[in-house]
């Protein structure tokens, strides 16, 4: 899967700028990204094209995302299992700050799901 990172800590700003769009224009970004596919599909199949297991349009948020605006969190099953292991099973292993933050974020996601704010969908 493509990302906008050159290294673990360095963002590829040039590539990110080429693939970025404001919220009001994200449908144009989706059309440009999937231009070759869209002509071969029925319009009923377009949602599956932009929200599928193989690709996605990376989200970059300017403002904080409010909990009420989230409907579903999609995560690969293997990544879900890895995060469960990190957060709940690997107590004796030492981890860096980035991994601790990741664990804390994952636990927050599970708590919000448990509180009924949204669903977590493993794909």
N, C-alpha and C positions, 0 to 999 in steps of 0.2 A: 504494500500500500504506500502511496506517495505521501510525503509530509513536507512541511516547509522548514525543515531543520537541516542545516549543513553538518552540524555536529550535535552532541548532546546538549550544548548550551548556546549555540549560535543559530539565529534565525536567518533563513534565506529571504531577505526582504524583497529582492527583485522578483523572485518567483511568486512570493505572496502577493505583491502588488498586482501582478499580471492576472492572478486568479481571484482577486477580491472584488466584492461588489457591496454597495449599500443595501440595507434591507429592502428598500423600495425597488431595487434592481436585481435582486437575487434570482428572479425567474429568467432574466437575460443571461446571467452566468450559467445557470443550469442548461439553457438552450445552447450556449456556445460550447460548453463542456461535452454535451451529448449530441451535437449536431449530426454526426455520422449515424448515430443510432436512431434518432427520432424519426427520420424519414422511413425507416423500415418497420416501425411499430404502429399499432393502432393507438389512438389517443387514450383509450381505456387502459393501456399498458404503461403509459408515461409515469404514473406514480411509482410503480415497481422499478422503473429505470433509475430514478433518483434516490430511492430509498431501498437498497438491496444489500445483500451480504458481500458483494464483490467491490463496490465502490460507494463513495459518498462525496458530498460537497462539504468540504471542511468548513466549520463554523468559526468565525472570528467575531467576538462580541466587543462592541465599543462600550456598552454600559453593563452593569451587573445583570445577570439573568435572575429573574424572580422565580421563586419556587412555584408559584401559581401558573407560570407560563409553560412549565414542563409537563408533558403528557406521558411520555415514555422515554426510558433510558435503554438504548440498545447496546448490548455488549456481547462480544464473541464468547461462546461457552468456555473455551479454553482459557481466555483471559479472566472470566468470572471465577473459574476454579483456582487459577493462580492467585488472584486477589484474596479469595477466601482463605487460602493457605497462608498467605502473607499476614493477613489481618488476624486470623484466629488460631493458626496451628504452629507457626514458627516463632514462638515466644523466646526461645533460647538463642536465636540467631541475631547477630548484630547487623543493623542496616543504617544507611546514611540518611541524611535529612530528606532527600527527595523521596526515598522509599517510605519513610515515616509519613510524609505528607500524602503520598498516594494511598497508604493504608487508611489514614484519617478521612480522606475524601471518600473512599469506598465505604467506610463505616457510615458516614453521613448519608450516602446514597441509600444504603440498606435501611437506615432509620427512617428516612423520608418515605421510602416505599412502605415500610411497616406502618407508618402513620397515615397511609392512604393518600399521599400527595401525588403519586404517579406509580406506574408499573415498571418493573425491570424485565426486559425481554432478552433472553439469552438466545443468540443466533449461531 
